[in-house]
Amino acid sequence: LDTPNGQIQVRDRRKIAAWYLRGWFVIDLVSIFPVDVMSVTMSDTDLSKLKILRVLRLMRLVKMVRVLRASRIVQRWVNYVSVTFATLAVIKFWMLLLVWSHWGACIWSLIGDVMQD
């Protein structure tokens, strides 16, 4: 947390939650709104009148910029810790394996649910 005297680390969960609610919560909430579902249910004339869709897309863009900024922070941390390329490659491999395994399990569960019905 930035203060006039420098940066401090906040560990109190209530303060962190209050800071998040005052800051990025609205952008995160608006950016997860299902614009695609809304566009399918409305006709083209109604859709063209809604300027809120542009705002929703802008909120998603703002969220993506925040994620990009976070990736830069992670990159600075990796450079600071001086992780070797081989270690980083192994970590990336295991993370990718974990994600693919999760997705495979989700698809397998979905197939089981569909076949049961």
N, C-alpha and C positions, 0 to 999 in steps of 0.2 A: 504494500500500500504506500503510495507516495504521500509524503507529508512535507511541510515547509522545512523541516530539519533533515530530510532525507527519506529513505525507504525503511519501513518497518514490516515485520512479518506478523500477520494476525492469525491466531490459532483458535479464537473463539468462534464456534460454528454459527452462533446467532449473528454476530457481526458480519461474518462472511455472507450469510444468507441475506441479511439486510442490504449489504453492499451490492450483491448480485441482483436483488429485486429492484433496487433503485437504478441499476445500470443496464445490463444486457438482457434481463428477463423479458422485457416487452419485445425486443427484437427477436429473441429466440422463440417466443410464443407465436409471434406473427409469422415467422419464417417457416414454421412447420405446418401452417394451414394448407390443406390439400387443394391447391389451385386447379390441378388437373381434374379432380372430381367435380369441382364447381363449373369448370368449362364444359364438361360433358353434359351436365344437367341443364345448362342454360342454352338458349338459342343464340345465334350469332349477333343479332341486334342487341340483345340484353348484354351480351359479353362486351361489345364494343363501347357500351355506355359506362361500364364499370372501370373507373380509373383506379379503383382500389387494387385491381390485379397488378397494375404497374407498381404500386407501392409495395405489395407483397413480394414481387420479384426483386425490387430494390432492397428490401429487408434481407432476402436470401443472399443477395450480392454482398451486403454488408457483413453478413455472417461468414461468407466465404473469405472475405478479406481478413476477418478476425482469425479464422483457421489458418490462413496463409501466414499471418503474423506469428501465430503460435508455432508454426513449423520453422520459422526463422529463429525463434527463441530456442527451439530444440536443437537446431543446427549449431547455434552459438554454444550451447551446452556441450554438444558432442565435441566441438573444437576445443573447448575449455578442458574437458576431461581427457582429451586426446585418446580417444578410442581408436584402435587400429582398424584398418579396412576389413581385415579378416574377421575380427570380432563383430563388427557392424554387419557384415554379410551374414554371419551365422545368426545374429539376432533377428535380422530381417527375414531370413529363411524360416525360423521357428514361428515368428509372428504370422507370416503368410500361411504356413502349415496349420496354425491354430485357426485362422479365419476360414480357410478352405474346409477344414474338418467341421467347423461349426455350421457352415453353409450346407455341407453334405448331410449332416445330421438333421438339419431343418428340412431339407428336401425329402429325405428319407421318412421323416415323421409325417410330412404333408402327404406323401404317397400312401403311407399306411392309413391315414385318416380318410383319404379319398377312396381307397379300395374297401375300407370297412363299410362305408355308406353304400 
